[in-house]
Amino acid sequence: MPELPEVETVRRGLQPTMGGARIAGVETRRPDLRFPLPERMADALTGQRIAALGRRAKYLLAEFEGGTVLAMHLGMSGSFRIEDRRSAATTPGAFHHARSKAAAHDHVVFHLDCADGGKREVVYNDPRRFGFMFLTSRAALGENPYLKDLGLEPTGNALSGTALAGLLAGRKAPLKAALLDQRAIAGLGNIYVCEALWRARLSPKRAAGTLVRKSGAPTERCDHLADAIRAVIADAIAAGGSSLRDYMHADGTLGYFQHSFAAYDREGEPCRHESCGGTIRRIVQSGRSTFYCPACQK
């Protein structure tokens, strides 16, 4: 499943086309994805202008001038592509994996009158149909059942050592499980938890509460972990995310952060920490693969 950096990369790829565009029409080629599509979605959106294209955790949020918000989740294999009939090069980029273009998987098409005067289509393609979309309003966004319990964004300065200590205090769950709790940190997934824990030299099996002092203040390790989470997310966004299986960006290109993985999917390889000498190991926690170095991650 695409993680926060991939979703942010998709948002940035769609922004030049969707930002300020007016919806000329919407095709819904099936009634549902993971869940039923919003009733009369085409009627609700046609004629409206997109004021902003935002993101909350792994949700893309198209905010319209009238106050309506279309939330979109990519699920496992969902992707958007931009089509411009004036140009043959509609999906620029070097492909490392085949991109699904089968009409059977093009489930939603947004016809746009763009801010630059052009007419383009944004096509949502999803072979596995685990993605979904729903309509809400800007006023009700914070109370939406999908969004209201989401935790801190792992970007910017909100995720400090002090904030992280407040989320981990008293928790006996393994550190990795605590970090994957979307009610604590929103949008942080398996890949980047592994990478952040490696950077902070913390074991994924450590009890989460051990990073917090009895007073509730963060330990030095907690401060380092908060820094590592923000850094790994920032680095991944800068690199365009990670390309795993059939994930692609809005313009058809792939992310390249996977070439910088230090722990994830590197089982049996030497640890990249200088003078460590350890080997990356794979274990399973709550049904998910965890990659870490038992020699230096304590």
Number of C-alpha atoms within 10 A of each C-alpha: 17 26 21 26 28 26 26 24 22 25 22 18 20 19 17 14 21 26 19 21 26 23 21 19 18 20 14 17 13 13 12 16 18 13 13 12 17 17 11 9 17 16 11 13 22 16 15 20 23 25 18 17 21 17 18 18 22 22 23 21 22 23 22 23 15 13 14 20 26 21 23 19 20 25 20 18 19 25 27 24 24 22 19 15 12 10 8 9 10 15 18 12 12 9 12 12 14 11 16 18 13 10 9 12 18 22 19 21 19 22 20 25 21 21 16 10 9 13 18 21 23 20 22 21 25 25 19 13 18 16 21 20 20 17 20 16 16 16 11 12 17 13 11 13 9 12 16 12 14 18 18 20 19 23 15 10 12 14 20 20 23 17 18 23 24 16 21 23 19 17 15 13 15 16 22 24 16 20 26 17 16 17 16 20 20 22 25 24 20 19 19 24 24 25 23 24 27 29 21 20 21 24 22 26 17 16 18 24 23 19 26 25 15 12 7 15 18 25 17 12 16 26 21 19 24 24 19 21 24 19 17 22 23 17 14 23 21 14 19 24 28 25 20 14 12 18 25 29 26 24 18 22 20 23 22 17 19 17 10 13 19 22 27 22 18 16 17 13 14 16 23 17 14 6 8 12 12 18 19 22 21 19 13 9 13 8 7 10 15 24 27 29 29 18 15 18 17 14
